[in-house]
């Protein structure tokens, strides 16, 4: 499954350098056991899943050996099977072993998220409802984890607080209500921004639409309640308003998808996923 490309920005490149340095520290003590010279290696998948992380690998290995060669045999978003060869490597032996753990850790983590996302997206197939992520991400890894969600077929909700305004319970309470909160954000935002209201009651959801919200996040409503509420909210305006459900358990996705929503947001692919087991093997 194709995803939007992952730009290797200067900030991301520096993160990759920092993560390599974190592992290498004062120097790889095991390197003394290696005979000098170039070696070949390859990666295999040890479990079924969806691969993610390929765009990072060339940079990681070339950082330790500028002449390193990384031949990707699968693309990010591709399904992989146990025993499948994923990529071929050629570089100085010391560079291969020093970069191995950092490279594998990133790819295993991101592939696990992509795999978990793909499973949930498959539950929504044919419904027209999209699966969105949340801001529950690992500090420092948000850009990569959200990229992994895209590789699994999901969509990104907000990259950060500057991407859209989401007004939650505390915002609404301290602003003096839904309409006041939306009006305050509209007047103060320094650039065009979507305003989303998290509604815990049908009255809040209705007030959000009437006050001009671009989206309403319906939090912890049952599928039965949404079957009745969603058509009512659609009838309130001719404007396109994104209706979204959160607080949804993965096993309930099909029931929620039948309610006429646009989005279901969940942190599960990031917060509950397991790493996809990958391994590097030296080639003769």
C-alpha positions in Angstrom: 0.0 0.0 0.0 1.6 3.3 -1.1 2.0 6.2 1.3 3.0 9.8 1.1 6.8 10.0 0.9 9.0 10.5 3.9 11.3 13.4 3.4 14.7 13.1 5.0 14.6 16.6 6.5 17.7 18.1 8.2 16.0 17.5 11.5 15.3 13.9 10.8 18.9 13.3 9.5 20.2 14.8 12.8 17.9 12.5 14.8 19.3 9.5 12.9 22.8 10.6 13.7 21.9 11.0 17.3 20.4 7.5 17.5 23.5 6.0 15.9 25.7 7.8 18.4 23.5 6.7 21.3 24.3 3.1 20.4 27.9 3.4 19.4 28.9 5.7 22.3 32.7 5.8 22.7 33.2 3.2 20.1 32.0 -0.3 19.1 34.2 -2.7 21.2 33.1 -5.7 19.1 34.6 -4.2 15.9 38.0 -5.6 16.8 36.8 -9.1 16.1 36.1 -8.2 12.5 38.4 -8.7 9.6 38.7 -5.5 7.6 37.0 -5.3 4.3 33.6 -5.0 2.6 30.9 -7.6 3.4 27.4 -8.4 2.2 24.3 -8.9 4.3 20.6 -9.1 3.9 17.5 -8.7 6.0 14.6 -11.2 6.3 11.2 -11.0 7.8 10.6 -13.5 10.6 6.8 -12.9 10.7 4.0 -11.8 8.4 3.3 -8.1 8.3 3.7 -4.8 6.5 7.2 -3.4 6.0 8.0 0.2 6.8 11.2 2.2 7.3 13.1 1.7 4.0 13.8 5.4 3.3 15.8 5.6 6.5 18.2 2.8 5.9 20.3 4.2 3.1 21.1 7.2 5.3 21.8 5.1 8.4 24.3 2.8 6.7 25.9 5.5 4.6 26.5 7.6 7.7 29.0 5.0 8.9 30.2 4.0 5.4 29.6 6.5 2.6 30.1 3.8 0.0 27.5 1.5 1.5 25.0 0.0 -0.9 21.3 -0.6 0.2 19.1 -2.5 -2.3 15.5 -2.5 -1.1 13.6 -5.5 -2.4 10.2 -4.3 -1.0 8.6 -0.9 -0.7 7.2 0.7 2.4 3.5 -0.5 2.7 4.2 -3.9 1.1 3.0 -7.1 2.8 5.8 -9.4 3.7 5.9 -13.1 4.7 8.2 -15.1 7.0 11.5 -15.8 5.5 11.1 -13.2 2.8 14.3 -11.3 1.9 13.7 -7.6 2.3 16.9 -5.9 1.3 20.5 -6.5 0.4 23.4 -4.6 1.9 27.1 -4.2 1.1 29.5 -2.1 3.2 32.4 -2.3 5.5 31.9 -5.0 8.0 32.3 -2.6 10.9 29.7 -0.3 9.5 27.2 -3.1 9.0 27.4 -4.4 12.6 27.5 -0.9 14.1 24.4 0.4 12.3 22.5 -2.9 12.5 20.7 -2.4 15.8 19.6 1.2 15.1 18.4 0.4 11.6 16.5 -2.8 12.7 15.0 -1.1 15.8 13.5 1.7 13.6 12.3 -0.7 10.9 10.8 -3.2 13.4 9.0 -0.5 15.3 7.6 1.2 12.2 6.7 -2.1 10.5 4.8 -3.1 13.6 2.7 0.1 13.5 2.1 -0.3 9.8 1.1 -3.9 10.3 -1.4 -3.1 13.1 -2.8 -0.2 11.1 -3.4 -2.5 8.1 -5.3 -5.0 10.2 -7.7 -2.3 11.4 -8.0 -0.7 7.9 -9.0 -4.1 6.5 -11.9 -4.2 9.0 -13.2 -0.9 7.4 -12.8 -2.0 3.8 -15.8 -1.1 1.7 -17.4 1.1 4.3 -16.0 4.4 3.1 -14.9 5.2 6.6 -11.2 6.1 7.1 -9.0 5.1 10.1 -7.1 8.1 11.6 -4.3 8.2 14.2 -4.0 10.5 17.3 -1.3 12.5 19.0 -0.5 9.6 21.3 3.0 9.0 19.8 6.4 8.4 21.2 8.2 11.7 21.9 10.8 12.2 19.1 9.2 9.6 16.8 5.9 11.3 15.9 6.8 12.0 12.2 8.0 8.4 11.7 5.1 6.8 13.6 2.6 8.8 11.7 4.3 7.9 8.5 4.0 4.2 9.5 0.3 4.7 10.0 0.0 6.0 6.4 2.0 3.0 5.2 -0.6 0.8 6.8 -3.4 2.6 5.0 -4.5 5.0 7.7 -4.6 8.8 7.6 -3.0 11.3 9.9 -5.3 13.4 12.1 -3.1 16.2 13.5 0.7 16.3 13.4 0.7 18.7 16.3 -1.2 21.4 18.1 -0.4 23.9 15.3 -2.1 21.7 12.7 -5.7 22.1 13.7 -7.5 23.3 16.8 -9.2 20.6 18.7 -11.4 21.9 21.5 -11.9 19.4 24.3 -13.7 19.4 27.7 -11.4 21.8 29.4 -11.3 24.2 26.5 -15.1 24.3 26.4 -15.4 24.7 30.2 -12.8 27.5 30.5 -14.0 29.3 27.3 -17.6 29.5 28.5 -19.1 27.1 26.1 -18.8 25.7 22.5 -19.7 28.8 20.6 -17.4 31.0 22.7 -14.5 28.6 22.3 -14.8 28.4 18.5 -15.2 32.1 18.1 -12.0 32.7 20.2 -10.0 30.4 18.1 -11.3 31.8 14.8 -10.4 35.3 15.9 -6.9 34.5 17.2 -5.5 31.9 14.8 -2.6 33.4 12.9 -3.2 31.2 9.9 -6.2 29.4 8.4 -7.0 26.4 10.7 -9.6 23.8 11.0 -11.6 23.8 14.3 -12.7 20.4 15.7 -14.9 20.0 18.7 -14.7 17.0 20.9 -18.3 16.4 22.0 -19.4 14.1 24.8 -23.1 14.7 24.4 -25.5 15.2 21.5 -26.2 18.7 22.6 -22.5 19.6 22.4 -22.2 18.0 19.0 -25.2 20.0 17.7 -23.8 23.3 19.2 -20.5 22.6 17.5 -22.1 22.4 14.1 -24.3 25.4 14.7 -21.3 27.4 15.7 -19.4 26.6 12.6 -17.0 23.8 13.6 -15.2 22.0 10.7 -15.4 18.7 12.5 -17.0 17.0 15.4 -15.3 14.2 17.3 -18.0 12.1 19.0 -16.2 10.7 22.0 -17.3 7.3 23.5 -20.8 7.2 21.9 -22.1 3.7 21.3 -22.7 2.5 17.8 -26.5 2.5 18.5 -26.5 6.1 19.6 -24.5 7.2 16.5 -26.9 5.4 14.2 -29.5 7.9 15.4 -27.3 10.9 16.0 -25.2 11.1 12.8 -28.2 11.7 10.4 -29.5 14.3 12.8 -26.1 16.1 12.7 -25.9 15.9 8.9 -29.3 17.5 8.6 -28.2 20.6 10.6 -26.0 22.1 7.8 -25.2 21.9 4.1 -21.5 22.6 4.9 -19.1 19.7 4.8 -18.5 18.8 8.4 -16.3 15.8 9.3 -17.9 13.5 11.8 -15.5 11.3 13.7 -15.7 8.7 16.5 -13.1 8.1 19.2 -13.0 5.8 22.1 -13.7 2.9 19.8 -12.4 -0.6 20.6 -10.8 -2.4 17.6 -13.4 -5.2 17.8 -16.2 -2.7 17.3 -14.9 -1.1 14.1 -17.5 -2.7 11.8 -20.4 -1.6 14.0 -19.1 2.0 14.1 -18.4 2.0 10.3 -22.1 1.3 9.7 -23.2 4.6 11.4 -22.3 6.9 8.5 -19.2 8.5 10.1 -16.3 9.9 8.1 -13.5 8.9 10.4 -12.7 6.6 13.3 -9.6 7.7 15.3 -7.6 5.4 17.4 -4.2 5.3 19.1 -4.1 1.5 19.0 -1.6 1.0 16.1 0.9 3.1 17.9 0.2 2.3 21.6 -0.7 -1.4 21.3 1.3 -2.7 18.4 4.2 -5.2 18.6 7.4 -4.8 16.7 7.6 -6.8 13.5 10.4 -9.4 13.9 13.1 -8.7 11.3 16.7 -10.0 11.2 20.0 -9.2 9.5 22.0 -12.1 8.1 25.5 -12.0 6.7 25.8 -13.4 3.2 28.7 -15.5 1.9 
